[in-house]
Amino acid sequence: MTRELFNGVAHPEQLRLLTEALQSYCAEARIDVGTDEYDNVAHLIMTLFMNGAATPEELFEALGRQSGHPMSKASERSAQKSERPIA
């Protein structure tokens, strides 16, 4: 899949990967679903995606830098089902 700029529409594969990134990251950082912090991470993930983070590695690396909760390599690997860019 080629890397494309986000055009405001996320495809099913992109949504799956974004959801997995959110769930994996929040599980490791012990952020509960439904909290303001969870919503903030979801917003950050979408912002990173819209700005070009197109692989799980890019998302997790940027999340760690932005939020102060770096992901462990084990969690990063478990969240990755595809090495392809999601854009």
Secondary structure, DSSP 8 states (H G I E B T S, - for coil): -------S---HHHHHHHHHHHHHHHHHTT--TTSHHHHHHHHHHHHHHHTT--SHHHHHHHHHHHHS----HHHHHHH-S--S---
